[in-house]
Amino acid sequence: MFDITIIGAGIIGCNIARELARYKLNICVIEKKSDIAEGTTKANSAIVHAGHDPEPETLMGQLNARGNAMFDKLSQELDFPFKRNGSLVLCFDEDDIDKLKELKERGEKNKVPGLKILNREEVLKMEPNVKDNVVVALYAPTGGIVCPYEMTVALAENAHSNGVEFYFDNGVVDIVKEDGYFTLVTDKNKYDTRMIINAAGVYADDINNMVSENRIHIIPRKGEYCLFDKAAGDMIKSTLFQLPTKLGKGVLITPTVDGNLLIGPNTVEIEDKEDVLTTKEGLDEILTKAKKSIKEIPMKQLITSFAGLRAHRPEHDFLIGEAEDVPNFINAAGMESPGLSCAPTVAEMIVDIVKERLNPSDNTEFNPIRKGIPRFREMDNEERKELINKDSRYGRVICRCETVTEGEIVNAIKRPLGARTLDGVKRRTRAGMGRCQSGFCSTKIVEILSRELNISPMEVTKYGRDSQILISRNKRIK
């Protein structure tokens, strides 16, 4: 019997798991995919929003700036990359200046610090590649960029090291309300638990509607992106937004925390919660819109495109709290943008509810520190030499584009909640994320996974179920 079962191992679920690990509770996380951060968390804008966009009366508006302020400490404790690069909301029409002023006033109500409206000369001095016809821009110095999946892996590893159990490849198919507890039925097992926290992303409505008569509805909103090589990463330093509309913050252009350039997303409401295919029309749309913000798009540096889903509610706000008709069933649903930025404060809200219900004692042995995988590409020669002397595998580069070594890949596999798939290695080390998009390194990574997991190369998968890399042997080497 678990005290708490969290459904979903994305940025929200793993934040909640880590915060609850501060208390003496028997906790598990159930995830339908094969790894951490395989849903919305793995494919989004990776922006830590300052907080000037949401309406002040919403949970989004109340939680955003406070969540943003927590990222520095989290990054230091958990050793994941985070940078405050600032953001600009660009205005290209004199008639829209009042809308920009309204955005500034909204941000001030949301307690966003340091907001300032810059004139054309100030904008172009800060970002020379912005279109010359810019009129003014709203500058938010607290805007930031992060790697959402590296952050989520860090949260999960720290939660696991503090006693939280994780069960992957467990899709919830039913929830049975018993006398004083729940039985979660998955396609693999059954789990008894006193409390459920629903952090299931685009599937949060399905989970809620299994137990509550108060139905909720999640609309998957697909957003498509174009990712450019690091050679284009220094075109801009700040995150560039266009004035937001009712469908969201529009197409943004941003450097990534790893040095690439990212453009997107569009907004397409769909029905299929697994549809993350890109389209020519969608990619053309975001590139056309991006041309309104910067002078030139470096198309020769385009290395890949991808799509992700946002969990949109018609109410356009988060749903956080206990279901009125189901005691001890807690929702963290509708976590669309700025869900990533609000994740730490969402976790705080959930913990407050749990403490009121279960009154747990503190876990005096909780350790907030997690050390990440050594990043060979970021070291100087002396640091590299010292690392290679300790483990010669760090002297063998497997991914040339991102300078990822065998030592890093083995570390990723052997860690708590270690990688079991090609994508799992990629998210933890960036092996395969460079210009060639794993064209050269994937076969070597398959070999390492096979060796370290003691499985046949035929069993190695890209992302878990039904995604084998190799389907048959065409010859044998004696």
C-alpha positions in Angstrom: 0.0 0.0 0.0 1.4 3.4 -1.1 0.6 6.6 0.7 0.7 8.5 -2.5 0.7 7.5 -6.2 1.6 10.1 -8.8 0.4 9.4 -12.3 2.8 10.9 -14.8 6.6 11.3 -14.9 6.8 14.6 -16.6 8.0 18.0 -15.3 4.9 18.4 -13.0 4.8 14.8 -11.6 8.6 14.8 -10.9 8.5 18.2 -9.2 5.7 16.9 -7.0 7.6 13.7 -6.3 10.7 15.4 -5.2 8.9 17.9 -2.9 6.9 15.1 -1.3 10.1 13.1 -0.7 10.8 15.7 2.0 8.3 13.9 4.1 8.0 10.4 5.5 5.6 9.0 3.0 5.6 5.8 0.8 5.4 7.3 -2.7 5.5 6.0 -6.2 5.3 7.4 -9.7 3.5 5.5 -12.4 4.3 6.3 -16.1 2.7 4.9 -19.2 5.9 5.5 -21.3 9.2 3.8 -21.0 11.1 6.7 -19.4 11.0 10.1 -17.7 9.9 13.1 -19.6 8.5 11.3 -22.7 5.3 13.4 -23.1 4.9 17.2 -23.3 8.0 17.7 -21.3 10.3 16.4 -24.0 9.0 18.7 -26.8 8.3 22.3 -25.9 9.8 25.8 -26.1 12.0 25.3 -23.0 11.2 28.8 -21.8 11.1 29.9 -18.2 8.5 32.7 -18.6 8.8 35.9 -16.6 5.1 35.9 -15.9 3.7 39.0 -17.7 1.3 37.1 -20.0 -1.2 35.3 -17.8 -4.2 37.1 -16.3 -3.6 38.0 -12.7 -6.8 36.3 -11.4 -5.7 33.0 -12.8 -3.5 30.3 -11.2 -1.2 30.8 -14.1 -0.8 34.5 -13.2 -0.4 33.8 -9.5 2.2 31.1 -9.8 4.3 32.1 -12.8 6.7 34.8 -11.3 7.1 32.9 -8.1 7.9 29.7 -9.9 10.4 31.5 -12.2 12.3 32.8 -9.1 12.8 29.2 -7.9 14.8 28.0 -10.9 18.2 29.3 -9.7 18.2 27.3 -6.5 16.8 24.2 -8.2 19.5 24.4 -10.9 22.2 24.7 -8.3 20.9 21.8 -6.2 20.1 19.4 -9.0 22.9 20.3 -11.5 20.9 21.0 -14.6 21.5 23.8 -17.1 19.5 27.0 -16.7 20.2 30.6 -17.9 18.5 33.9 -17.4 18.8 35.4 -20.9 15.9 37.8 -20.6 13.0 38.1 -23.0 11.6 40.8 -25.4 8.0 41.1 -26.5 8.3 42.9 -29.9 5.9 45.5 -31.2 6.0 46.5 -34.8 3.0 48.8 -35.0 2.5 52.2 -33.3 -1.2 51.3 -32.8 -0.2 48.3 -30.6 1.9 50.2 -28.1 -1.1 50.4 -25.7 -1.4 46.6 -25.8 2.3 46.4 -24.8 1.7 48.8 -22.0 -1.2 46.6 -20.8 1.1 43.6 -20.9 3.6 45.5 -18.7 0.8 46.5 -16.2 -0.4 42.9 -16.1 3.1 41.7 -15.4 3.5 44.2 -12.6 0.2 42.9 -11.1 1.7 39.4 -11.3 4.8 40.7 -9.4 7.2 40.3 -12.3 10.4 42.3 -11.4 12.3 44.7 -13.7 9.8 45.1 -16.6 10.7 47.9 -18.9 9.6 49.2 -22.3 12.5 49.8 -24.6 12.5 52.1 -27.6 13.6 51.1 -31.1 17.3 52.1 -30.5 17.5 50.2 -27.3 16.0 47.0 -28.8 18.4 47.0 -31.8 21.4 47.7 -29.5 20.4 44.7 -27.5 19.4 42.5 -30.4 20.9 43.8 -33.8 19.2 41.0 -35.8 15.7 42.1 -34.9 13.8 43.7 -37.8 14.6 47.4 -38.2 10.9 48.3 -38.2 10.5 47.4 -34.6 8.8 50.2 -32.7 9.1 49.3 -29.0 9.5 46.1 -26.9 8.7 44.9 -23.4 11.9 43.7 -21.7 11.7 41.1 -18.9 15.2 40.5 -17.4 14.0 37.4 -15.4 13.0 35.4 -18.5 15.1 32.3 -18.8 15.8 29.1 -20.8 16.2 25.6 -19.5 16.5 22.0 -20.8 13.1 20.7 -19.6 13.9 17.0 -19.9 17.4 17.3 -18.2 15.6 19.2 -15.4 13.0 16.5 -15.1 15.5 13.7 -15.1 17.4 15.5 -12.3 14.1 15.9 -10.3 13.3 12.2 -10.8 16.8 11.0 -9.9 16.7 13.1 -6.7 13.2 11.9 -5.8 14.3 8.3 -6.4 17.4 8.7 -4.3 15.2 10.0 -1.5 12.9 6.9 -1.6 10.3 7.5 -4.3 9.7 4.4 -6.5 9.1 4.7 -10.3 7.2 2.2 -12.5 7.4 2.7 -16.2 5.5 1.1 -19.1 2.4 1.2 -16.8 -0.6 2.8 -18.5 -3.5 3.3 -16.1 -6.6 1.6 -17.5 -8.9 1.8 -14.5 -9.1 3.3 -11.0 -11.3 1.5 -8.4 -12.4 3.4 -5.3 -12.2 1.1 -2.3 -13.0 1.7 1.4 -10.3 4.3 2.3 -8.0 3.7 -0.6 -7.8 3.3 -4.4 -6.7 0.5 -6.6 -4.9 1.6 -9.7 -5.2 -0.9 -12.5 -2.5 -0.6 -15.2 -1.9 -2.7 -18.3 0.8 -4.3 -16.3 0.0 -4.4 -12.6 -2.3 -3.2 -9.8 -1.3 -0.7 -7.1 -3.1 0.2 -3.9 -2.7 3.7 -2.7 -4.3 6.1 -0.1 -4.0 9.1 -2.3 -3.7 9.8 -6.1 -2.1 12.8 -7.7 -3.1 13.2 -11.4 -0.2 14.7 -13.4 -0.9 12.8 -16.6 -0.6 15.7 -19.1 -2.8 15.4 -22.1 -4.4 12.3 -20.5 -5.3 14.0 -17.2 -8.9 14.2 -18.2 -9.1 10.5 -18.9 -7.6 9.8 -15.4 -9.9 12.3 -13.6 -13.0 11.0 -15.4 -12.3 7.5 -14.2 -13.2 8.5 -10.7 -15.0 11.8 -10.6 -18.4 12.9 -11.9 -17.0 16.4 -12.3 -15.7 15.8 -15.8 -12.8 17.8 -17.2 -11.8 18.1 -20.9 -8.3 18.4 -22.2 -7.7 19.5 -25.8 -4.4 18.5 -27.2 -2.8 21.5 -28.9 0.0 20.6 -31.2 3.0 23.0 -31.6 5.6 22.5 -34.3 9.2 23.7 -34.1 12.4 24.2 -36.2 15.7 23.6 -34.5 18.9 25.1 -35.9 22.5 24.2 -35.5 24.7 25.8 -32.8 26.4 27.8 -35.6 23.2 29.9 -35.6 22.8 29.9 -31.8 24.3 33.4 -31.3 22.1 35.2 -33.7 20.1 36.4 -30.7 20.7 36.4 -27.0 17.2 37.0 -25.6 14.0 35.1 -26.2 11.9 37.0 -28.7 8.1 37.0 -28.5 5.5 38.6 -30.6 2.5 40.2 -29.0 0.3 37.4 -27.7 -3.1 36.4 -29.1 -6.0 34.3 -27.6 -4.3 31.2 -29.0 -1.1 31.8 -27.1 2.2 33.7 -27.2 2.7 33.3 -30.9 5.8 32.2 -32.6 8.9 32.8 -30.6 12.6 32.7 -31.5 15.1 31.8 -28.8 18.5 30.5 -28.1 18.5 27.2 -26.3 20.4 26.5 -23.1 22.6 24.2 -25.2 23.5 26.8 -27.8 21.1 26.1 -30.6 18.4 28.4 -32.1 14.8 27.4 -31.8 11.7 28.8 -33.7 8.1 27.9 -33.0 5.4 26.9 -32.1 2.2 27.2 -34.0 -1.1 26.1 -32.5 -3.2 23.3 -33.9 -6.0 21.8 -31.9 -6.2 18.0 -32.6 -8.0 15.0 -31.2 -5.2 12.4 -31.3 -3.2 12.6 -28.1 -0.3 10.8 -29.7 0.0 12.9 -32.9 3.4 14.6 -32.8 4.0 14.5 -36.5 5.2 17.7 -38.2 3.6 19.0 -41.4 4.9 21.1 -44.2 2.1 23.6 -43.7 2.9 23.9 -40.0 6.6 24.4 -40.4 6.0 26.9 -43.3 3.7 28.8 -41.0 6.1 29.2 -38.1 9.0 30.2 -40.4 6.8 32.8 -42.2 5.7 34.2 -38.9 9.3 34.2 -37.5 10.4 36.4 -40.5 8.3 39.2 -38.9 10.7 39.3 -35.9 14.3 38.9 -37.3 16.1 40.0 -40.4 17.1 36.6 -41.7 16.4 32.9 -40.8 19.5 30.8 -41.2 17.8 28.0 -43.2 21.2 26.4 -44.1 21.6 25.7 -40.4 18.3 23.9 -40.0 19.0 20.5 -38.6 15.6 19.1 -37.5 12.0 19.8 -36.8 9.7 18.3 -34.1 6.2 18.7 -32.6 4.9 18.6 -29.0 1.5 18.7 -27.4 0.1 21.1 -24.8 -2.7 20.1 -22.5 -5.2 22.9 -23.0 -8.4 23.3 -21.0 -11.3 25.4 -22.4 -11.1 27.4 -19.2 -7.5 28.3 -20.1 -6.2 27.8 -16.6 -4.6 25.2 -14.5 -6.8 22.8 -12.5 -5.0 22.2 -9.2 -6.7 20.6 -6.2 -8.8 17.8 -4.7 -11.8 16.6 -6.7 -14.9 17.8 -4.9 -16.6 14.4 -5.1 -13.5 12.2 -4.6 -11.5 12.8 -1.4 -7.7 12.2 -1.7 -7.8 12.4 -5.5 -5.8 15.5 -6.5 -5.6 17.0 -10.0 -2.7 18.9 -11.5 -4.3 19.2 -14.9 -4.3 21.6 -17.9 -0.6 22.3 -17.5 0.0 24.2 -20.7 2.3 27.2 -21.0 3.5 28.5 -18.5 3.3 25.0 -16.9 7.1 24.5 -17.0 7.7 27.8 -15.4 5.1 27.2 -12.7 6.1 23.5 -12.0 7.9 24.3 -8.7 5.0 26.3 -7.3 2.4 23.8 -8.5 4.4 21.2 -6.5 4.2 23.5 -3.4 0.4 23.8 -3.8 0.1 20.0 -4.0 2.3 19.4 -1.0 0.2 21.8 1.1 -2.9 19.7 0.2 -1.1 16.5 1.1 0.1 17.9 4.4 -3.4 19.0 5.4 -4.8 15.5 4.5 -2.1 13.2 5.7 -0.1 15.3 8.2 3.2 13.6 7.5 6.3 14.1 9.5 9.5 15.5 8.0 12.0 13.2 6.3 15.1 14.4 8.2 17.3 12.4 5.9 16.2 14.2 2.7 19.1 15.2 0.6 18.3 17.9 -2.0 21.6 17.6 -3.9 22.0 15.6 -7.1 25.1 15.6 -9.2 24.6 15.3 -13.0 26.6 13.5 -15.6 30.0 15.2 -16.2 29.8 17.2 -19.4 33.0 16.5 -21.3 32.3 19.2 -23.9 32.2 21.9 -21.3 35.6 21.0 -19.6 39.0 22.4 -20.2 41.9 20.2 -21.1 43.1 19.7 -17.6 39.7 18.7 -16.4 39.3 16.3 -19.3 42.7 14.7 -18.6 41.8 14.2 -14.9 38.5 12.6 -15.8 40.1 10.3 -18.4 42.7 9.2 -15.8 39.9 8.1 -13.6 37.9 6.4 -16.3 39.4 5.8 -19.8 36.0 5.6 -21.4 35.8 9.4 -21.1 38.6 9.5 -23.7 36.4 7.9 -26.4 34.1 10.3 -28.2 31.0 8.6 -29.4 28.9 11.6 -30.6 31.2 13.9 -32.5 28.7 16.6 -33.1 28.0 17.1 -29.3 31.4 15.8 -28.0 29.7 13.1 -25.9 32.0 10.3 -24.7 31.4 6.6 -23.9 31.9 7.4 -20.2 29.0 9.8 -20.3 26.8 7.3 -22.0 27.7 4.5 -19.6 27.1 6.9 -16.7 23.6 7.7 -18.1 22.8 4.0 -18.2 24.1 3.1 -14.8 22.6 6.0 -12.9 19.5 5.8 -10.7 16.5 5.5 -13.2 19.2 5.1 -15.9 18.6 5.2 -19.6 17.3 2.0 -21.2 16.7 3.4 -24.8 18.4 5.4 -27.5 16.2 8.4 -26.7 16.9 7.9 -23.0 20.6 8.3 -23.6 19.9 11.2 -25.9 17.9 13.1 -23.3 20.5 12.6 -20.6 23.7 13.2 -22.6 22.7 15.0 -25.9 24.3 12.1 -27.9 22.6 12.2 -31.3 21.2 15.8 -30.9 23.8 17.5 -33.1 24.0 18.4 -36.7 24.0 14.8 -38.1 21.0 13.9 -35.8 22.6 10.6 -34.7 23.6 9.5 -38.2 27.0 8.5 -37.1 26.7 7.7 -33.4 23.4 5.7 -33.1 25.0 2.3 -34.0 27.7 2.8 -31.4 25.1 3.8 -28.8 23.1 0.6 -29.6 26.2 -1.4 -29.0 26.8 0.3 -25.6 23.2 -0.2 -24.5 23.4 -3.8 -25.5 26.6 -4.4 -23.6 25.7 -2.5 -20.4 22.2 -3.8 -20.1 23.3 -7.3 -21.1 20.7 -7.6 -23.8 20.8 -8.5 -27.5 21.2 -5.5 -29.9 17.9 -6.7 -31.3 16.3 -5.8 -28.0 17.5 -2.2 -28.0 14.7 0.3 -28.7 14.5 3.9 -29.6 11.8 4.8 -27.1 10.5 1.6 -25.5 7.6 -0.6 -26.7 7.5 -1.5 -30.4 10.5 0.7 -31.4 13.3 -1.7 -32.0 16.3 -0.3 -33.9 17.2 -3.6 -35.5 14.6 -6.0 -36.8 16.8 -8.8 -38.2 20.3 -10.0 -39.0 21.4 -9.9 -42.6 24.8 -11.6 -42.0 26.9 -13.1 -39.3 30.5 -12.1 -38.7 32.6 -15.0 -37.4 
